[in-house]
Amino acid sequence: MEEGPELLVQLNELGLQYINRKPISLSLHRGEKIALVGSNGTGKSLLLKTIINPKMAKSRELIVTPSLKYIDQYFSFLDKNLSAYENFVRLVPGLQED
């Protein structure tokens, strides 16, 4: 039996905190792309944060591949006191220089 691309995210009737909207259901597999489009305050960033931190969900089921990472619009994972190279070395442990 042939398997398809790796499942990255599975949402079944996901409810978002602070947002009173219909629950969201979707599957996202490796290689697929989606666009989140909406006005300010409609929950786009909240949806992404909820996928990364399932404790925020008001959901029946939320499955997320552990390797999935979220890069926010402010790049808050970067240390502003370090150079780009120093941040890269910090974020990629075991990197070997050639």
C-alpha positions as CSV (number, residue, x, y, z in Angstrom):
1,M,0.0,0.0,0.0
2,E,1.4,3.4,-1.0
3,E,1.4,6.1,1.6
4,G,0.8,9.8,0.8
5,P,2.7,12.8,2.0
6,E,3.3,13.2,5.8
7,L,0.4,14.6,7.7
8,L,1.5,17.9,9.4
9,V,-1.7,19.2,10.9
10,Q,-5.1,17.7,11.4
11,L,-7.9,19.9,12.9
12,N,-11.3,18.4,13.6
13,E,-13.9,21.0,14.8
14,L,-11.2,23.3,16.2
15,G,-12.6,26.1,18.3
16,L,-10.4,29.2,19.0
17,Q,-10.3,31.0,22.3
18,Y,-11.7,34.5,22.2
19,I,-13.3,34.0,18.8
20,N,-16.9,33.1,18.3
21,R,-16.9,31.5,14.9
22,K,-17.7,28.1,13.4
23,P,-15.2,25.4,14.3
24,I,-12.4,24.8,11.8
25,S,-11.6,21.4,10.2
26,L,-8.7,20.8,7.9
27,S,-5.8,18.5,7.0
28,L,-2.4,19.8,5.9
29,H,0.2,17.5,4.4
30,R,3.9,18.1,3.7
31,G,4.2,20.1,0.4
32,E,0.7,21.6,0.6
33,K,0.2,25.3,0.9
34,I,-2.7,27.3,2.2
35,A,-3.4,31.1,2.6
36,L,-5.0,32.6,5.7
37,V,-6.8,35.6,4.5
38,G,-9.0,38.0,6.6
39,S,-9.3,41.4,8.2
40,N,-7.4,42.4,11.3
41,G,-8.7,40.7,14.4
42,T,-10.4,37.7,12.7
43,G,-8.1,35.1,14.2
44,K,-5.4,34.3,11.6
45,S,-2.5,34.6,14.0
46,L,-4.5,33.0,16.8
47,L,-5.1,30.0,14.6
48,L,-1.4,29.5,14.0
49,K,-0.5,30.0,17.7
50,T,-3.2,27.5,18.6
51,I,-1.8,24.9,16.2
52,I,1.7,25.3,17.8
53,N,0.3,25.4,21.4
54,P,-2.7,23.0,21.5
55,K,-3.5,23.9,25.1
56,M,-5.1,27.1,23.7
57,A,-7.6,25.1,21.7
58,K,-11.3,24.6,22.4
59,S,-11.2,21.5,20.2
60,R,-12.4,18.0,19.8
61,E,-9.2,17.0,18.1
62,L,-5.9,18.7,17.1
63,I,-3.0,16.7,15.8
64,V,0.3,18.4,15.0
65,T,3.6,16.9,13.8
66,P,6.2,17.7,16.5
67,S,8.7,19.0,13.9
68,L,6.3,21.8,12.9
69,K,7.6,25.3,13.8
70,Y,5.9,28.7,13.9
71,I,7.9,31.8,12.8
72,D,5.8,34.8,13.9
73,Q,5.7,38.1,12.1
74,Y,8.1,39.7,14.6
75,F,10.8,36.9,14.4
76,S,10.6,36.8,18.2
77,F,12.7,33.7,18.3
78,L,15.8,35.8,17.4
79,D,18.0,37.3,20.1
80,K,18.3,41.0,19.1
81,N,21.6,41.2,20.9
82,L,23.2,38.6,18.6
83,S,24.2,38.8,14.9
84,A,22.4,36.9,12.3
85,Y,25.2,34.3,12.3
86,E,25.2,34.0,16.1
87,N,21.5,33.5,16.1
88,F,21.9,30.8,13.4
89,V,24.5,28.9,15.4
90,R,22.3,29.2,18.5
91,L,19.3,27.8,16.7
92,V,21.1,25.0,14.9
93,P,23.0,23.0,17.6
94,G,25.8,20.9,16.3
95,L,26.4,23.0,13.2
96,Q,29.9,22.3,11.9
97,E,32.0,25.1,10.3
98,D,33.9,24.2,7.2
